[in-house]
């Protein structure tokens, strides 16, 4: 194919772009900011993220991906166009893009994502399921006849799959992941302390002192919020136990998804998983105690992949070098004409 080959992980919270021969060259928040007066795009990525919760009435900040799906076509298009043009400038041909998506999307959902990618400037686009890309990007030898379970915990979805011989045997995607943990923290402190934290504060609490299992020694940090009754700014001390209790039910949903897949896994593959273990990827894999929680709940050895936040993008990049893998799983490159039925 003519043009540069590019792998894109369009996540609910971040967009990562892998360029063949260069590695991951873009790692930005999936956020765009617009003027409410003119509709003009003001910023995308990190610059737009800094405006979340702090923007005036004249600026609208948009997070266009929800639960791994596109909720705002225009904003997603603008974000992808910005990053694709950034990596393909001075190139004669448009890039060919392999994009990672949650497992189990409908044909319509797949077509929508292909549509936005080709509209954003790709010559051809191809989709690959995130768990398979994560398995590839984590360094597993996925071509051998032996099963390994991959759990990719992103911002909007958790994808669980058993991978063997370069394909997924069984898989499941649930719309419970990192963002749901943040929302659970916000709800908990509204209920127990009558304090409203912003989403960025909730994310900070999760990553700084949050844990998927109770810590042996409780730790605490100070956090700023707004009192629901007085409406005044407040600063309270938040303990790791409180954050764990806030996230516990949501963590149980992730654990349940993993155990559900293990229950329907064929016996021979289940035996392989007991030997090979579970591999965690995505930003949620970095939560303190996540691997230990899943190992305790399933009885299966669990470990975090190298570079868990980049696993999916790296896997997309490796898939670009292995077109046989794409074809074997029914993944096809499509032009805009193939997707829409008409030529621009």
Secondary structure as the mmCIF struct_conf table of DSSP 4:
data_model
#
loop_
_struct_conf.conf_type_id
_struct_conf.id
_struct_conf.beg_label_comp_id
_struct_conf.beg_label_asym_id
_struct_conf.beg_label_seq_id
_struct_conf.end_label_comp_id
_struct_conf.end_label_asym_id
_struct_conf.end_label_seq_id
BEND BEND1 UNK A 3 UNK A 3
STRN STRN1 UNK A 5 UNK A 10
BEND BEND2 UNK A 12 UNK A 13
STRN STRN2 UNK A 14 UNK A 19
TURN_TY1_P TURN_TY1_P1 UNK A 20 UNK A 22
STRN STRN3 UNK A 23 UNK A 29
BEND BEND3 UNK A 30 UNK A 30
STRN STRN4 UNK A 32 UNK A 35
TURN_TY1_P TURN_TY1_P2 UNK A 36 UNK A 38
STRN STRN5 UNK A 41 UNK A 44
TURN_TY1_P TURN_TY1_P3 UNK A 45 UNK A 45
HELX_RH_AL_P HELX_RH_AL_P1 UNK A 46 UNK A 49
TURN_TY1_P TURN_TY1_P4 UNK A 50 UNK A 54
TURN_TY1_P TURN_TY1_P5 UNK A 57 UNK A 58
STRN STRN6 UNK A 59 UNK A 62
STRN STRN7 UNK A 65 UNK A 66
TURN_TY1_P TURN_TY1_P6 UNK A 67 UNK A 68
STRN STRN8 UNK A 69 UNK A 70
BEND BEND4 UNK A 71 UNK A 71
HELX_RH_AL_P HELX_RH_AL_P2 UNK A 73 UNK A 88
TURN_TY1_P TURN_TY1_P7 UNK A 89 UNK A 90
BEND BEND5 UNK A 92 UNK A 93
HELX_LH_PP_P HELX_LH_PP_P1 UNK A 94 UNK A 95
STRN STRN9 UNK A 96 UNK A 101
TURN_TY1_P TURN_TY1_P8 UNK A 103 UNK A 104
HELX_RH_AL_P HELX_RH_AL_P3 UNK A 107 UNK A 119
TURN_TY1_P TURN_TY1_P9 UNK A 120 UNK A 121
BEND BEND6 UNK A 123 UNK A 123
STRN STRN10 UNK A 124 UNK A 129
HELX_RH_AL_P HELX_RH_AL_P4 UNK A 130 UNK A 137
TURN_TY1_P TURN_TY1_P10 UNK A 138 UNK A 139
TURN_TY1_P TURN_TY1_P11 UNK A 142 UNK A 143
BEND BEND7 UNK A 144 UNK A 145
STRN STRN11 UNK A 148 UNK A 153
BEND BEND8 UNK A 155 UNK A 156
STRN STRN12 UNK A 158 UNK A 164
TURN_TY1_P TURN_TY1_P12 UNK A 165 UNK A 166
STRN STRN13 UNK A 167 UNK A 174
BEND BEND9 UNK A 175 UNK A 175
BEND BEND10 UNK A 177 UNK A 177
HELX_RH_AL_P HELX_RH_AL_P5 UNK A 178 UNK A 192
TURN_TY1_P TURN_TY1_P13 UNK A 193 UNK A 193
STRN STRN14 UNK A 195 UNK A 196
HELX_LH_PP_P HELX_LH_PP_P2 UNK A 197 UNK A 198
HELX_RH_AL_P HELX_RH_AL_P6 UNK A 199 UNK A 209
BEND BEND11 UNK A 212 UNK A 213
BEND BEND12 UNK A 216 UNK A 217
STRN STRN15 UNK A 220 UNK A 227
TURN_TY1_P TURN_TY1_P14 UNK A 228 UNK A 230
STRN STRN16 UNK A 233 UNK A 239
HELX_RH_AL_P HELX_RH_AL_P7 UNK A 240 UNK A 264
BEND BEND13 UNK A 265 UNK A 265
HELX_RH_AL_P HELX_RH_AL_P8 UNK A 267 UNK A 276
STRN STRN17 UNK A 278 UNK A 281
BEND BEND14 UNK A 282 UNK A 282
HELX_RH_3T_P HELX_RH_3T_P1 UNK A 283 UNK A 286
BEND BEND15 UNK A 287 UNK A 287
TURN_TY1_P TURN_TY1_P15 UNK A 288 UNK A 289
HELX_RH_AL_P HELX_RH_AL_P9 UNK A 290 UNK A 298
BEND BEND16 UNK A 300 UNK A 300
STRN STRN18 UNK A 302 UNK A 304
HELX_LH_PP_P HELX_LH_PP_P3 UNK A 305 UNK A 305
TURN_TY1_P TURN_TY1_P16 UNK A 306 UNK A 310
HELX_RH_AL_P HELX_RH_AL_P10 UNK A 311 UNK A 320
TURN_TY1_P TURN_TY1_P17 UNK A 321 UNK A 321
HELX_RH_AL_P HELX_RH_AL_P11 UNK A 323 UNK A 328
TURN_TY1_P TURN_TY1_P18 UNK A 329 UNK A 330
STRN STRN19 UNK A 334 UNK A 334
HELX_RH_AL_P HELX_RH_AL_P12 UNK A 336 UNK A 340
BEND BEND17 UNK A 341 UNK A 342
#
